[in-house]
Amino acid sequence: MSHSNVDEAVTTEAVDVATLVAENASLRDRLLRALADADNTRRRAERAAEEARKYAIADFARELLAVADNLQRTIAAASRSPETVEDQALIEGVRATERLLEHTFSRFGIQKIDALGKPFDQTLHEAMMEVDDPSQPPGTVVRVVEDGYTIHDRLLRPARVLVAKRSPNAASFSQMDGAAAEFDSR
């Protein structure tokens, strides 16, 4: 073999080796990306399956809330004037049924929203009306019309509430305070 043929063969081999190394790096990169993509897809599918398992009963639970509401109304109405021992026994039976339903709710991650006396939170409460209540700070829930519930960390039904509003006098005082502060800053 002549010297130029040897140089040509070496150059060709170097180009072939460089091409093979580049192809190998490219294939390795594509393989790693495909593995990462498959792993991400697996994690997304696991999260979706977990959410489906966790929240699948939400529609069923929403329907059962009407049962809980009716049990509470029955207890409230019957407790006003229990006439006989039989009436009292019936009320206690309804209370036992309500406790059983609450226990079942709790086992499936359904919790009643504790709204009374708490600041109004539009993510958990639905304000039905604002009422004057000087004993409570403005924006405080003063009455629960209908209990709200969450399932795990999601809202199942908002609590329907009455909220204390700012009295007209308090609003005018705060406006006067703001005007006075503006006057003082001049």
C-alpha positions as CSV (number, residue, x, y, z in Angstrom):
1,M,0.0,0.0,0.0
2,S,1.3,3.4,-0.8
3,H,1.7,6.2,1.7
4,S,-1.2,8.2,0.3
5,N,-3.5,5.1,0.4
6,V,-2.5,4.6,4.0
7,D,-3.2,8.2,4.9
8,E,-6.5,8.0,3.1
9,A,-7.4,4.7,5.0
10,V,-6.5,6.3,8.3
11,T,-8.5,9.4,7.5
12,T,-11.5,7.3,6.4
13,E,-11.2,5.2,9.6
14,A,-11.0,8.4,11.7
15,V,-14.1,9.8,10.0
16,D,-15.9,6.5,10.5
17,V,-14.9,6.4,14.2
18,A,-16.0,10.0,14.7
19,T,-19.3,9.3,12.9
20,L,-19.8,6.2,15.0
21,V,-19.0,8.1,18.3
22,A,-21.4,10.9,17.3
23,E,-24.1,8.3,16.4
24,N,-23.5,6.5,19.6
25,A,-23.9,9.8,21.6
26,S,-27.0,10.6,19.7
27,L,-28.6,7.2,20.2
28,R,-27.6,7.3,23.9
29,D,-29.2,10.7,24.3
30,R,-32.4,9.5,22.5
31,L,-32.5,6.4,24.7
32,L,-32.2,8.5,27.9
33,R,-34.9,10.9,26.7
34,A,-37.2,8.0,25.9
35,L,-36.6,6.4,29.3
36,A,-37.2,9.7,31.1
37,D,-40.4,10.2,29.0
38,A,-41.6,6.7,29.9
39,D,-40.9,7.4,33.6
40,N,-42.8,10.7,33.5
41,T,-45.8,8.9,31.7
42,R,-45.7,6.2,34.4
43,R,-45.7,8.8,37.2
44,R,-48.6,10.8,35.6
45,A,-50.6,7.6,35.2
46,E,-50.0,6.7,38.8
47,R,-51.1,10.2,40.0
48,A,-54.2,10.0,37.8
49,A,-55.1,6.5,39.2
50,E,-54.5,7.8,42.7
51,E,-56.8,10.8,42.1
52,A,-59.5,8.6,40.5
53,R,-59.4,6.3,43.5
54,K,-59.4,9.1,46.0
55,Y,-62.2,11.2,44.5
56,A,-64.3,8.5,42.7
57,I,-66.9,8.6,45.4
58,A,-67.3,12.4,45.2
59,D,-70.6,12.3,43.3
60,F,-72.0,9.6,45.5
61,A,-70.9,11.5,48.6
62,R,-72.6,14.7,47.3
63,E,-75.9,12.8,47.1
64,L,-75.5,11.5,50.6
65,L,-75.1,15.0,52.0
66,A,-78.8,15.5,51.5
67,V,-79.3,12.5,53.8
68,A,-77.1,14.1,56.4
69,D,-79.0,17.4,56.1
70,N,-82.3,15.6,56.6
71,L,-81.1,13.8,59.6
72,Q,-79.9,17.1,61.1
73,R,-83.3,18.8,60.4
74,T,-85.2,15.9,61.9
75,I,-83.1,16.0,65.1
76,A,-83.6,19.8,65.3
77,A,-87.3,19.7,64.7
78,A,-87.9,16.7,67.1
79,S,-85.7,18.1,69.9
80,R,-87.8,21.2,70.2
81,S,-90.6,19.3,72.0
82,P,-90.1,15.6,72.6
83,E,-93.6,14.5,73.8
84,T,-93.1,11.0,75.0
85,V,-90.5,8.5,75.9
86,E,-91.0,6.9,72.5
87,D,-90.4,10.2,70.8
88,Q,-87.1,10.6,72.8
89,A,-86.1,7.0,71.8
90,L,-86.8,7.8,68.2
91,I,-84.7,11.0,68.4
92,E,-81.9,9.0,69.9
93,G,-82.1,6.5,67.1
94,V,-81.9,9.3,64.5
95,R,-78.9,10.7,66.3
96,A,-77.2,7.3,66.3
97,T,-77.9,7.1,62.5
98,E,-76.4,10.5,62.1
99,R,-73.3,9.5,64.1
100,L,-72.9,6.4,62.0
101,L,-73.1,8.4,58.7
102,E,-70.5,10.9,60.1
103,H,-68.2,8.1,61.0
104,T,-68.6,6.6,57.5
105,F,-67.9,10.0,55.9
106,S,-64.8,10.3,58.0
107,R,-63.5,6.9,56.9
108,F,-63.7,8.0,53.3
109,G,-62.1,11.4,53.9
110,I,-65.3,13.5,54.0
111,Q,-65.1,16.2,56.6
112,K,-67.6,18.8,57.7
113,I,-66.4,22.4,57.3
114,D,-66.2,24.2,60.6
115,A,-67.5,27.6,59.6
116,L,-69.2,29.1,62.6
117,G,-67.2,32.0,64.1
118,K,-64.5,31.7,61.5
119,P,-63.6,34.5,59.0
120,F,-65.5,34.2,55.7
121,D,-63.5,32.2,53.1
122,Q,-64.9,32.3,49.6
123,T,-63.1,29.0,48.8
124,L,-65.1,27.2,51.5
125,H,-68.2,29.3,52.2
126,E,-71.1,30.6,50.2
127,A,-72.5,33.8,51.7
128,M,-76.3,33.7,51.6
129,M,-76.7,37.1,53.3
130,E,-74.9,39.8,55.3
131,V,-76.4,40.5,58.7
132,D,-75.8,43.2,61.4
133,D,-74.1,41.6,64.3
134,P,-72.1,44.1,66.4
135,S,-70.8,41.2,68.6
136,Q,-68.7,39.8,65.7
137,P,-66.0,41.4,63.6
138,P,-67.1,42.2,60.0
139,G,-66.6,39.2,57.7
140,T,-67.1,36.6,60.4
141,V,-69.5,33.7,59.8
142,V,-72.3,34.2,62.4
143,R,-74.7,31.4,61.3
144,V,-74.4,28.3,59.2
145,V,-77.5,27.7,57.0
146,E,-76.2,24.5,55.5
147,D,-73.1,22.6,56.4
148,G,-70.3,22.4,53.9
149,Y,-68.0,19.4,53.3
150,T,-64.6,18.6,51.8
151,I,-63.4,15.3,50.5
152,H,-59.7,14.9,51.3
153,D,-58.4,18.3,50.2
154,R,-61.2,19.2,47.7
155,L,-64.4,21.1,48.3
156,L,-67.4,18.8,48.0
157,R,-70.0,21.4,48.9
158,P,-69.5,25.0,50.3
159,A,-71.0,25.9,53.6
160,R,-73.9,28.2,53.1
161,V,-73.5,30.9,55.7
162,L,-74.6,34.3,57.1
163,V,-71.8,36.8,57.4
164,A,-71.4,39.8,59.8
165,K,-71.2,43.0,57.9
166,R,-69.6,46.3,58.8
167,S,-72.0,48.6,60.5
168,P,-72.7,51.9,58.7
169,N,-71.2,53.8,61.6
170,A,-68.0,51.8,61.5
171,A,-67.7,52.5,57.7
172,S,-68.2,56.2,58.2
173,F,-65.6,56.3,61.1
174,S,-63.1,54.5,58.9
175,Q,-63.7,56.9,56.1
176,M,-63.2,59.8,58.6
177,D,-60.0,58.2,59.8
178,G,-58.8,57.9,56.3
179,A,-59.7,61.6,55.6
180,A,-58.0,62.7,58.8
181,A,-54.8,60.7,57.9
182,E,-54.8,62.3,54.4
183,F,-55.3,65.8,56.0
184,D,-52.4,65.1,58.5
185,S,-50.1,64.1,55.7
186,R,-50.4,67.4,53.9
